[in-house]
Amino acid sequence: KADEETNLEEVLTPEEEALMALDATLSTKTTSCPTWNANLAAVVLYKTIYNTTNIPTTHIGKNVKYPNLGVWVRNLRRRRTLTPEQIQDLESVGLAWRGTDFLQNEYDRRWDIMYEQLLDFKEEYGHSSVSPTLKDHKRLGQWVKAQRCIHEEGRMPKHRIQKLEAIGFVWRIRAFKNLYVPTKEKLWQDRYQELLGFHQEFGHCNVPESYRKTNFPLERWVRVQRVWRKKGLMPKKRQKLLEEIGFVWDATEARQSTWAKRFDRVKLYLESGRPFDSISEGMVYYRWISKQRDRNARGVLEPERKAMLDAIGFDWKEVDVFTEGSSKEEA
């Protein structure tokens, strides 16, 4: 009964509903698959929704959403031979169909999950040296210990070394004893100052998800503040500081607010007949315009937003080229 209630409470996005409907029509055959093209389209849609092609066949405690697609991918990985045309099709949609590729992708995914937990730990305690004997973090502590061993043996990829060192990871335990560990309040104030800098540059506090690539700690910190307030854990002093600079507590509202501000500015310049490159934050708006075109081309732009853009004469085909640096922000 509990499982049934959980399933009833789960709200599916329109994309997930569309994929479930498509999955019901798919064949699980790999040789002469009658729905080959539809299966490929389902992989593309799955990747758009979940940002991965590691499609599961089972879920612990609940039924898998896309059983036919999952079984088809599993069968592909079990086959030893595929035609050159089939291989080209699979690689064109980014499907890790080879067994070794899939295992590596899965290992990378699990490593990223543990790394995220390590970031959570550091945010709370001010360091990343988790002991394997720590009562509430034994698994994370064992993972940290394993990273040190892998690094000492010279088997750790450079990009992982860089990610760990970027958060002050200490490779030798003895070195940790002399490491300065800032207080929780100091850590919070440091992030708050970063947010002030963001606000001064962009005029709002809605740090976008794209910041995960350029300043992941700040983007994650903003998400944590919303969670703390929702759970009633946010001190009034901190809440007041954030609200004084226009911090938006609802993430959806924050995204909509940012989009609306971009839209209003582009509308103003379109109505005035001035070119896009005359906008003071030219590259930021150029990236926003490009993103709307890209989402429209992929069929994922919200209908109401497309209607708003059409109403102001938005040019879907024109491409504006900037020679300056890359964007720092996307809405």
KAFENVEN-V574941 format. One line per field, one symbol per residue. ss: DSSP state (H for helix, E for strand, - for the rest). psi: psi as a letter, one per 40 degrees, with the letter a starting at -180 (. if undefined). burial: # if it has 24 or more other ideal C-beta (glycine too) atoms within 12 Angstrom, else .. A space follows every 10 residues. Layout:
ss=???
psi=???
burial=???
This chain:
ss=-HHHHHHHH- ---HHHHHHH HHH------- -----HHHHH HHHHHHHHHH --------E- -E----HHHH HHHHHHHH-- ---HHHHHHH HH------HH HHHHHHHHHH HHHHHHHHHH HHHHH----- ----HHHHHH HHHHHHHHHH HH-----HHH HHHHHH---- --HHHHH--- ---HHHHHHH HHHHHHHHHH HH------HH HH---HHHHH HHHHHHHHHH -----HHHHH HHHH------ HHHHHHHHHH HHHHHHHHHH HH---HHH-- -HHHHHHHHH HHHHHHH--- --HHHHHHHH H--------- ---------- -
psi=ddddddddeh hiiddddddd dddeeiieid hfhefddddd ddddddddde fieghieihh eiiidgdddd dddddddeid hiiddddddd ddefhgdidd dddddddddd dddddddddd ddddeeiegh heehdefddd dddddddddd ddefehiddd ddddddefhh dhdddddehh hiiddddddd dddddddddd deeieghide edddgddddd dddddddddd efehiddddd ddddefhhdh dddddddddd dddddddddd deeiideehd fddddddddd dddddddefe hhdddddddd defhhedhhh hieaiiieii .
burial=.......... ....#..### .##..#.#.# ..#..#..## #########. ..####.... ....##.### #######... .....#..## ..#.###... .#..#..... #..####### ####..#### ......#..# #.###.##.. .........# ..##..#### .......... ......##.. ##.##..##. .#.####### #...###### ######..#. .......#.. .#..#.##.. #..#..###. ###.##..## .....#..#. ########## ##........ ....#...#. ...#.....# ......#### #
